[in-house]
Amino acid sequence: MASTTSPWNEPSSWHGPKVACEQANGSGTTQDHQKQFAITHITKAPITSAPIRSSLIQQLLKEQLEDLRDCHEGEVADYIPELAKANPEDFGIVMATADGRVYAVGDWEKTFTIQSISKPFMYGLAMSLLSPSFMEKKVGVEPSGDAFNAISLDPRTGIPRNPMINAGAIATAAQVWRHDPGRAEDLTLEFFSSLAGRPLAVNESVYESERASGHRNRAISHLLRNAAVIEEEPEPGLDLYFRQCSIGVTCRDLAVMAATLACQGRNPLTQDEPLNPALTTRMLAVMGSCGMYDYAGQWLYDVGMPAKSGVGGGVLAVVPGRLGIAVYSPRLDAFGNSVRGIATCRRLSQALELHLFDQTPLQQSPVRSTYKGTERRSRRWRSTAEAAVLDPLRSQIKVLHAQGVLDFAALENVLGSIEQAATDGAVIILDLGQVSELPAASSAFLKRQSELLQAAGQQLLLCRSSHLELPAALSREKFTYASLDLALEAAEDLLLEKSACEGSAGNGSTALAAAPKGTPTDACLLGLLAPLAANLREAITERLELRHYAAGSLVMARQQESDQLFLVASGRFSIFLPIPRPEAPARLARMATFSEGMVFGDAAFFSGELRMADVVADTDGSCWLLQRSSFEGLQQDNPAAAMALLTQLAIDLGRKVALCGQQLTLVEDL
């Protein structure tokens, strides 16, 4: 289990370059002591020389840089003459997150050549051009346990052990060249540039130096040709390998490339997708087992991140789904890895608990809250007859709010909650609005769960899922809704339909009666005016005028004069209020939906203020309108009828306010 000790509270225990370099090569200190001095001198002033996104994270990286700058172990690579010209004191650290933030300190803008860090990316390009199954016939994926330049071929097949050693990388480049000889280099540069988020180019002087001194690699390429791993003359593919290794990058470029892998192939800065998730998974797997050559096992044990190093001094590490780290420091250890790079990654892994195998169990429940339909109802106002049927059944509606990434572990928790809620006749609403990701496997499980519930006489409704990819069977209008409010209304309708069916089967004892329509008296008897004496009701209804509305038509608009009171005779009418969004156009939210016998427009009618919302006819329908002038005439001619109308309106409005207040209060705790 990951430690709960905060690295920010630990005392400084930097003891000079000897301890730092022992930290780098994995000897001389215990793991506890290594973690103790992971971050130091936090009280120093914020760093302002780099593109700061957060002074706290920037300070953390700066502390690492300062603590390890005095480490002078290792030597600059000199077997390629141009690499020997690197400044051994160069040192940069960059962290790029999955949501596009970049933190950089030190020599993060210094250009150096990518060298072997290009290997996993070239392997990804080859798989995308030729398919993973094709590349498996040319290059294996087993750790070799040998140095990066070892002649390591499988004794049975003759293919290289993996694409991270030179033999595998040369074979990979040869396949890319063979796929498109005329554009192989352009494809490579375009691909790498998309990963880094900016145009990259080959360092010609390093390329010439590599080609002139690359006799061992040339020998490897001819062995590959002899084993038919390379089908053509080996020199062109080898030349592409030299050029891919000579691409110039900065530490920031590498961090963005690492973050792209962390995001399953999507560049978090540009949103380009040079890789797909399946290929990215394969690349990270090979990096985890083979990326650090014959130091790979110790690296995975100590640091626990898929990574790749290069003899140019770069180290790239990935925390899948979270971030990418890059370090540039040219001094190399005996394995060909940057000494400071290894130490930096180890420290960050320990201090920030980034080790893949040191993850805490799921702490935040993927089900944020659950409750019943008795605690929250839709904004569809129900008639007295509907409410009489629906209210005793509301406990059959179960609402679950999910959150986070619904991978298997999280989805298993969600499915358990659904199964608990699946009582007889239940309608279960799963709100996915706060779910950031729904993997394909989890989506398939949800589909199957929906089918099982239907077979058992229950129903699963989804809402706020438009940002997720759902199976077609779940994406149909019957099962998915844009808002929780609409899903609640659908659940209520299902219960009413079920009750009506059961009532019909039982001689109609619980079925809803058909609503009478056609005259003011009939319509008003359904709701607002029903309690009034006949003479008072008649005095009011004779002043009403009937208007018809087509589905989708605007009945009244916000900012209009409020000169009419509306009593619904038939159909459904919804009130919509604009929700202002600074970053986007206003969204319309439903305030309420009314049907036969219900009144709307009353608040503005009596306050005299402009309308606050739009009213739209959901269906073809009609309303009885009371004009302000007609009401004023009623006040003069029949004060008792006017007072009776006002009383009923006050009672109706009081009920609405009480229910709205109850719902608002409950929502705070749901």
ZAMARGU-4260 file (C-alpha; in steps of 0.2 Angstrom, whole numbers, plus 5000, padded with zeros to 4 digits):
<rodrens>
0) 5000/5000/5000 | 5006/5017/4996 | 5013/5027/5010 | 5002/5041/5018 | 5017/5051/5024
5) 5018/5068/5015 | 5035/5072/5007 | 5032/5090/5010 | 5033/5088/5029 | 5050/5078/5029
10) 5066/5087/5034 | 5080/5091/5023 | 5094/5078/5023 | 5104/5082/5008 | 5122/5076/5012
15) 5131/5081/4996 | 5135/5073/4979 | 5141/5056/4986 | 5124/5052/4993 | 5115/5059/4978
20) 5125/5047/4966 | 5123/5032/4978 | 5104/5036/4976 | 5106/5036/4957 | 5114/5019/4956
25) 5103/5011/4969 | 5116/5008/4983 | 5122/5015/4999 | 5106/5020/5007 | 5090/5011/5013
30) 5074/5014/5004 | 5067/5024/5019 | 5082/5035/5019 | 5080/5038/5000 | 5062/5043/5003
35) 5067/5055/5017 | 5077/5067/5006 | 5066/5066/4991 | 5061/5084/4993 | 5071/5097/5002
40) 5072/5116/5006 | 5054/5119/5002 | 5055/5136/5011 | 5065/5144/4996 | 5057/5157/4986
45) 5047/5152/4971 | 5056/5149/4955 | 5051/5162/4941 | 5064/5158/4927 | 5053/5144/4919
50) 5035/5144/4913 | 5027/5142/4930 | 5010/5134/4930 | 5010/5130/4949 | 5024/5137/4960
55) 5022/5122/4972 | 5026/5109/4958 | 5039/5120/4951 | 5048/5122/4967 | 5048/5103/4969
60) 5056/5100/4953 | 5069/5114/4956 | 5073/5106/4973 | 5077/5090/4963 | 5088/5100/4951
65) 5098/5109/4965 | 5100/5093/4975 | 5107/5083/4961 | 5117/5096/4951 | 5133/5092/4961
70) 5132/5074/4956 | 5146/5071/4944 | 5146/5052/4942 | 5146/5045/4925 | 5153/5050/4908
75) 5146/5058/4892 | 5145/5045/4878 | 5160/5046/4867 | 5158/5032/4855 | 5149/5044/4843
80) 5160/5059/4841 | 5147/5072/4840 | 5139/5066/4857 | 5155/5068/4866 | 5153/5087/4863
85) 5138/5088/4875 | 5141/5099/4890 | 5141/5086/4905 | 5134/5099/4917 | 5117/5101/4907
90) 5103/5097/4917 | 5084/5099/4914 | 5068/5092/4922 | 5051/5093/4914 | 5034/5086/4920
95) 5019/5086/4908 | 5002/5081/4915 | 4988/5072/4906 | 4977/5088/4906 | 4990/5099/4898
100) 5000/5107/4911 | 5019/5108/4909 | 5032/5111/4923 | 5050/5114/4918 | 5066/5118/4927
105) 5084/5119/4922 | 5091/5117/4904 | 5073/5112/4898 | 5075/5122/4882 | 5092/5114/4877
110) 5092/5104/4861 | 5100/5087/4861 | 5097/5071/4850 | 5083/5059/4855 | 5094/5043/4852
115) 5087/5027/4859 | 5071/5036/4866 | 5065/5036/4848 | 5064/5017/4849 | 5047/5014/4857
120) 5039/5028/4846 | 5047/5021/4830 | 5039/5004/4836 | 5022/5012/4838 | 5024/5020/4820
125) 5028/5003/4813 | 5013/4995/4822 | 5001/5008/4816 | 5008/5006/4798 | 5009/4988/4797
130) 4999/4980/4812 | 5005/4973/4828 | 5003/4955/4822 | 5015/4959/4807 | 5028/4967/4819
135) 5027/4952/4831 | 5034/4941/4816 | 5049/4953/4815 | 5053/4959/4832 | 5050/4950/4849
140) 5044/4958/4865 | 5055/4948/4878 | 5068/4957/4889 | 5085/4952/4883 | 5096/4955/4899
145) 5109/4962/4887 | 5117/4979/4883 | 5108/4990/4871 | 5120/4987/4857 | 5121/4968/4860
150) 5118/4956/4845 | 5103/4948/4853 | 5093/4937/4842 | 5081/4923/4846 | 5091/4907/4843
155) 5076/4898/4835 | 5068/4912/4824 | 5083/4924/4822 | 5072/4939/4826 | 5078/4952/4839
160) 5073/4950/4857 | 5063/4966/4858 | 5062/4983/4849 | 5071/4993/4863 | 5088/4986/4859
165) 5098/4991/4843 | 5094/4975/4834 | 5075/4977/4836 | 5076/4995/4833 | 5085/4993/4816
170) 5073/4979/4811 | 5059/4991/4815 | 5066/5005/4805 | 5069/4994/4791 | 5050/4989/4790
175) 5045/5007/4791 | 5057/5011/4776 | 5051/4996/4766 | 5032/5001/4769 | 5035/5018/4760
180) 5053/5020/4754 | 5050/5037/4746 | 5042/5045/4762 | 5049/5035/4776 | 5059/5049/4784
185) 5044/5061/4781 | 5032/5049/4790 | 5044/5047/4804 | 5047/5066/4807 | 5028/5070/4805
190) 5024/5056/4818 | 5037/5062/4830 | 5032/5080/4828 | 5014/5076/4832 | 5019/5067/4848
195) 5030/5082/4853 | 5017/5095/4848 | 5029/5105/4837 | 5040/5102/4821 | 5056/5092/4824
200) 5071/5090/4813 | 5086/5079/4811 | 5103/5085/4818 | 5113/5083/4802 | 5130/5083/4811
205) 5125/5070/4823 | 5118/5059/4809 | 5134/5060/4799 | 5144/5056/4815 | 5132/5041/4819
210) 5133/5034/4801 | 5152/5036/4800 | 5154/5027/4817 | 5140/5015/4816 | 5150/4999/4811
215) 5142/4988/4825 | 5125/4993/4820 | 5129/4990/4802 | 5135/4972/4806 | 5118/4970/4816
220) 5108/4975/4800 | 5117/4962/4789 | 5114/4948/4802 | 5096/4953/4801 | 5096/4953/4783
225) 5104/4935/4784 | 5090/4930/4795 | 5077/4937/4783 | 5071/4949/4796 | 5075/4963/4784
230) 5070/4958/4767 | 5079/4971/4757 | 5096/4978/4756 | 5099/4983/4774 | 5108/5000/4771
235) 5092/5011/4768 | 5083/5005/4784 | 5099/5007/4794 | 5100/5025/4787 | 5083/5028/4793
240) 5088/5021/4810 | 5102/5033/4811 | 5091/5048/4806 | 5078/5044/4819 | 5091/5043/4833
245) 5097/5060/4827 | 5081/5069/4829 | 5084/5085/4839 | 5072/5087/4855 | 5071/5097/4871
250) 5067/5090/4888 | 5050/5098/4886 | 5047/5089/4869 | 5051/5072/4878 | 5039/5076/4892
255) 5025/5080/4880 | 5029/5064/4871 | 5028/5055/4887 | 5012/5063/4892 | 5005/5058/4875
260) 5008/5040/4880 | 5000/5043/4897 | 4985/5049/4888 | 4984/5033/4877 | 4990/5042/4862
265) 4982/5059/4863 | 4993/5074/4864 | 4986/5083/4879 | 4993/5100/4872 | 4987/5099/4854
270) 4973/5086/4856 | 4981/5077/4840 | 4980/5058/4841 | 4995/5050/4833 | 4992/5034/4842
275) 4977/5024/4847 | 4975/5016/4865 | 4978/4998/4859 | 4995/5003/4852 | 5000/5014/4866
280) 4996/5000/4878 | 5009/4988/4869 | 5022/5002/4868 | 5021/5005/4887 | 5022/4986/4890
285) 5038/4984/4881 | 5045/5000/4889 | 5041/4993/4906 | 5050/4977/4903 | 5064/4982/4891
290) 5065/5001/4890 | 5080/5002/4902 | 5090/4988/4894 | 5099/4976/4906 | 5094/4989/4920
295) 5076/4986/4917 | 5072/4975/4931 | 5080/4986/4944 | 5072/5001/4937 | 5055/4993/4938
300) 5058/4987/4955 | 5064/5005/4961 | 5055/5017/4950 | 5040/5007/4943 | 5036/5017/4928
305) 5037/5012/4909 | 5053/5022/4903 | 5066/5024/4890 | 5083/5031/4890 | 5095/5037/4877
310) 5114/5039/4876 | 5111/5058/4872 | 5107/5060/4890 | 5088/5059/4890 | 5076/5049/4901
315) 5058/5048/4898 | 5045/5040/4910 | 5026/5038/4910 | 5013/5036/4923 | 4999/5030/4913
320) 4983/5041/4914 | 4992/5054/4924 | 5008/5062/4917 | 5025/5061/4908 | 5042/5065/4915
325) 5058/5069/4906 | 5075/5072/4912 | 5091/5078/4902 | 5108/5076/4909 | 5122/5069/4898
330) 5132/5059/4911 | 5129/5041/4908 | 5131/5026/4919 | 5138/5009/4914 | 5121/5004/4907
335) 5120/5019/4895 | 5107/5028/4906 | 5108/5046/4913 | 5114/5045/4931 | 5105/5061/4936
340) 5090/5055/4926 | 5089/5039/4935 | 5091/5048/4952 | 5077/5061/4948 | 5064/5048/4942
345) 5068/5037/4957 | 5065/5052/4969 | 5050/5058/4960 | 5042/5041/4960 | 5045/5039/4979
350) 5040/5057/4984 | 5024/5057/4974 | 5020/5039/4975 | 5020/5036/4956 | 5026/5018/4957
355) 5014/5007/4947 | 5014/4994/4960 | 5012/5005/4975 | 4994/5011/4972 | 4981/5012/4986
360) 4965/5003/4984 | 4950/5012/4978 | 4946/5026/4991 | 4933/5037/4983 | 4918/5027/4980
365) 4913/5027/4961 | 4895/5029/4967 | 4894/5046/4974 | 4876/5045/4981 | 4860/5035/4980
370) 4842/5039/4985 | 4824/5035/4980 | 4811/5044/4970 | 4803/5049/4986 | 4817/5061/4989
375) 4818/5068/4972 | 4805/5070/4958 | 4805/5077/4941 | 4799/5094/4936 | 4784/5087/4927
380) 4769/5093/4938 | 4757/5079/4939 | 4738/5080/4939 | 4729/5075/4955 | 4724/5058/4947
385) 4742/5054/4942 | 4749/5060/4959 | 4737/5048/4968 | 4743/5033/4958 | 4762/5039/4957
390) 4766/5044/4975 | 4764/5027/4983 | 4776/5020/4970 | 4790/5033/4970 | 4801/5022/4981
395) 4803/5010/4967 | 4813/5024/4958 | 4831/5022/4963 | 4844/5035/4958 | 4863/5032/4958
400) 4876/5045/4954 | 4892/5038/4947 | 4909/5047/4946 | 4927/5046/4940 | 4934/5033/4929
405) 4923/5017/4928 | 4936/5004/4925 | 4933/4986/4930 | 4936/4989/4949 | 4925/5005/4949
410) 4911/4997/4938 | 4911/4982/4949 | 4906/4993/4963 | 4893/5002/4953 | 4885/4985/4947
415) 4884/4980/4965 | 4875/4995/4969 | 4863/4993/4955 | 4860/4975/4960 | 4856/4981/4978
420) 4843/4993/4971 | 4835/4980/4959 | 4820/4976/4970 | 4804/4971/4962 | 4797/4983/4949
425) 4812/4995/4951 | 4816/5008/4939 | 4835/5012/4941 | 4843/5029/4935 | 4861/5029/4933
430) 4868/5047/4932 | 4885/5047/4922 | 4887/5066/4922 | 4902/5065/4933 | 4910/5050/4925
435) 4926/5055/4916 | 4929/5039/4906 | 4919/5023/4902 | 4931/5010/4894 | 4923/4998/4881
440) 4923/4983/4892 | 4914/4993/4906 | 4901/4999/4893 | 4898/4981/4887 | 4895/4976/4906
445) 4882/4990/4908 | 4873/4984/4892 | 4873/4966/4899 | 4867/4973/4916 | 4852/4982/4907
450) 4847/4966/4898 | 4847/4956/4914 | 4836/4969/4923 | 4824/4970/4909 | 4822/4951/4910
455) 4818/4952/4928 | 4805/4965/4926 | 4816/4980/4930 | 4823/4995/4920 | 4839/5004/4919
460) 4839/5022/4913 | 4855/5032/4909 | 4857/5051/4910 | 4870/5064/4906 | 4880/5051/4896
465) 4883/5061/4879 | 4901/5063/4883 | 4904/5044/4884 | 4904/5030/4871 | 4889/5019/4874
470) 4883/5003/4865 | 4870/5007/4852 | 4857/4997/4862 | 4860/5009/4877 | 4860/5024/4866
475) 4842/5023/4861 | 4831/5037/4867 | 4821/5025/4877 | 4836/5022/4889 | 4846/5037/4889
480) 4842/5055/4894 | 4850/5072/4893 | 4847/5076/4911 | 4842/5068/4927 | 4826/5078/4927
485) 4821/5070/4911 | 4826/5053/4917 | 4816/5055/4932 | 4801/5060/4922 | 4803/5044/4911
490) 4804/5033/4927 | 4788/5041/4933 | 4780/5038/4916 | 4785/5020/4917 | 4777/5017/4934
495) 4761/5025/4928 | 4761/5015/4912 | 4764/4999/4923 | 4750/5004/4935 | 4738/5008/4920
500) 4742/4990/4913 | 4739/4982/4929 | 4723/4992/4932 | 4716/4987/4915 | 4720/4969/4919
505) 4711/4971/4935 | 4695/4978/4928 | 4701/4996/4929 | 4702/4998/4947 | 4718/5008/4947
510) 4719/5014/4929 | 4719/5033/4926 | 4703/5040/4920 | 4703/5049/4903 | 4703/5067/4906
515) 4688/5077/4899 | 4692/5091/4887 | 4683/5103/4876 | 4675/5116/4887 | 4681/5128/4900
520) 4671/5120/4913 | 4677/5103/4909 | 4695/5108/4909 | 4694/5119/4924 | 4686/5105/4934
525) 4702/5095/4932 | 4712/5107/4943 | 4712/5125/4948 | 4694/5129/4948 | 4687/5113/4954
530) 4684/5118/4972 | 4674/5133/4968 | 4655/5135/4969 | 4647/5133/4952 | 4641/5152/4951
535) 4659/5158/4955 | 4667/5145/4943 | 4655/5151/4929 | 4659/5169/4931 | 4677/5166/4929
540) 4676/5153/4914 | 4665/5165/4904 | 4680/5177/4903 | 4692/5164/4897 | 4697/5163/4879
545) 4704/5147/4871 | 4720/5146/4861 | 4728/5132/4852 | 4747/5129/4850 | 4756/5117/4839
550) 4770/5106/4846 | 4786/5116/4847 | 4778/5133/4847 | 4783/5147/4858 | 4769/5151/4870
555) 4777/5165/4879 | 4795/5172/4879 | 4805/5179/4893 | 4806/5198/4894 | 4788/5199/4888
560) 4774/5209/4896 | 4765/5197/4908 | 4747/5201/4903 | 4740/5183/4902 | 4736/5169/4914
565) 4737/5152/4906 | 4726/5137/4911 | 4730/5121/4902 | 4716/5113/4893 | 4725/5100/4884
570) 4743/5095/4880 | 4759/5098/4889 | 4769/5114/4891 | 4786/5117/4898 | 4795/5132/4906
575) 4813/5134/4901 | 4826/5146/4910 | 4842/5150/4902 | 4858/5145/4912 | 4872/5157/4908
580) 4889/5150/4905 | 4904/5162/4903 | 4913/5149/4892 | 4899/5144/4881 | 4881/5149/4875
585) 4868/5149/4888 | 4859/5132/4891 | 4841/5130/4893 | 4835/5121/4909 | 4818/5115/4912
590) 4809/5123/4927 | 4793/5114/4925 | 4781/5105/4914 | 4762/5107/4916 | 4747/5097/4909
595) 4728/5098/4909 | 4720/5108/4923 | 4736/5117/4928 | 4741/5135/4928 | 4756/5144/4923
600) 4761/5162/4921 | 4753/5167/4938 | 4768/5174/4947 | 4773/5187/4933 | 4754/5190/4930
605) 4751/5197/4947 | 4768/5205/4950 | 4767/5214/4934 | 4786/5211/4930 | 4793/5205/4914
610) 4793/5186/4910 | 4808/5177/4917 | 4807/5161/4906 | 4801/5154/4890 | 4786/5143/4888
615) 4785/5130/4874 | 4772/5118/4869 | 4779/5100/4871 | 4764/5093/4861 | 4749/5100/4851
620) 4738/5108/4865 | 4727/5122/4870 | 4726/5134/4885 | 4712/5145/4892 | 4719/5162/4893
625) 4713/5176/4906 | 4718/5193/4900 | 4723/5206/4913 | 4709/5217/4907 | 4697/5203/4909
630) 4703/5200/4927 | 4701/5218/4931 | 4684/5218/4924 | 4680/5202/4935 | 4686/5212/4950
635) 4674/5226/4946 | 4659/5215/4941 | 4661/5200/4953 | 4673/5204/4967 | 4668/5187/4975
640) 4673/5177/4960 | 4689/5187/4958 | 4694/5184/4976 | 4690/5165/4974 | 4701/5165/4959
645) 4715/5173/4969 | 4713/5161/4983 | 4714/5146/4972 | 4730/5154/4963 | 4738/5157/4980
650) 4734/5139/4986 | 4742/5132/4970 | 4757/5144/4971 | 4760/5139/4989 | 4760/5121/4985
655) 4772/5124/4971 | 4784/5134/4982 | 4783/5121/4996 | 4787/5107/4984 | 4801/5117/4976
660) 4808/5121/4993 | 4808/5103/4999 | 4817/5097/4983 | 4830/5111/4985 | 4833/5106/5003
665) 4835/5088/4999 | 4846/5091/4984 | 4859/5098/4995 | 4861/5081/5004 | 4858/5069/4990
</rodrens>
